[in-house]
Amino acid sequence: MVPSRRTLPVRHDAARRSPEHVPCAQGTKAMLSSPATNQLPAFSCLPCLTRDQEGYIWGAIAALIWGGFFAYSRLGIEAGLNAADLAFLRYGTAGALMLPWLLRRDVRSLGGVGWLRGAVFALLAGPLFVLVSAAGFAFAPLAHGAVIQLGTVTLMGTVLARAFLDERVGIMRAIGLAVIVAGLAITVGPGLLDGGSQAWKGDLLFAGAGLMWALFTLLQHRWSADPMATTAAISVLSLLVYAPAYLLIRGPQALIAAGPFMVMEFAIVLGVFSGIVSLFAFGRAVSCLGAARASLFPALAPGVAILLGVPLAGEMPTLTQVAGVVVLTAGLMLSIRQRSAG
């Protein structure tokens, strides 16, 4: 006779103790088994946190880096560089660093993003975005760019998410949006009233740049694009298209005159942090919080730039600017505090 097999009793808490029901283990398992596709992974990069908490962290990281980009861009302009030079340093460095990562993936599908979608992303968040934004300063003062461009990102990001993604906008978020816009106006102070007869041209360019970033935010969420693959697509396509045009038309004379140490410093800040880390961080914020709430974080960039101006340029912020930063932060907290209702 064949000895009968004894069936062991199944513990009712086995499912609860399986890796799928343990947050940290769930993230690790998904990370190891997830294929390289263009779909956003279902796990959290910081699996011990909730998706909201992770989104706040990534959004804050992106805002800090954007503030540094504004501050260093100002230093670069004062050192004799222009928008074309800064765009080359940003996307040339990022593209060169991300190219090996992309080559290890499926190049035929541009790392899973797709060539058509990658081209759209590069058009909206690539060198053209930097050039359109910088061109506005030829007609309008800095204060207009801070309020109009970032205000457009915040407001249009919410409007587009509501219209195309059906993300709800509750009372608290609407109040928070109004407070954010007020905080932007307070931060730039009297400079908002400066300008001349040509200022409207710069304002249109600022609004256009803000709309470009809002559309990028919407499409990244709608297409469920992987943040790292999106970053690689934008960086590499920008390198392939913009770098040859820059070297042919503008030339590297301004970079040579700036010196190797300044070029290296700007390549690290603009290329590594702004070109790679901030794009990835913002992509994670979009996937965790949604397009509407993630689009609120760019509004913090002017305040960060003002605070960074102290160590970088020795410029002390005024009491009005400090008050504006406080109001901005309060508006952001109001807007993101509720997930479902606002």
Buried (B, 14 or more C-beta within 10 A) or exposed (E): EEEEEEEEEEEEEEEEEEEEEBBEBBBBBBEEEBEBBBBBBEBBBBBEBBBBEBBBBBBBBBBBBBBBBBBBBBBBBEBEBEBBBBBBBBBBBBBBBBBEBBEEBBEEBBBBBBEEBBBBBBBBBBBBBBBBBBBBBEBBBBBBBBBBBBBBBBBBBBBBBBEEEEBBBBEBBBBBBBBBBBBBBBBBBEBBEEBEEEBEBBBBBBBBBBBBBBBBBBBBBEBEBBBBBBBBBBBBBBBEBBBEEBEEEBEEEBBEEBEEEBBEBBBBBBBBBBBBBBBBBBBBBBBBBBBBBBBBBBBBBBBBBBBBBEEBEEBEBEEEBBBBBBBBBBBBBBBBBBBEEB
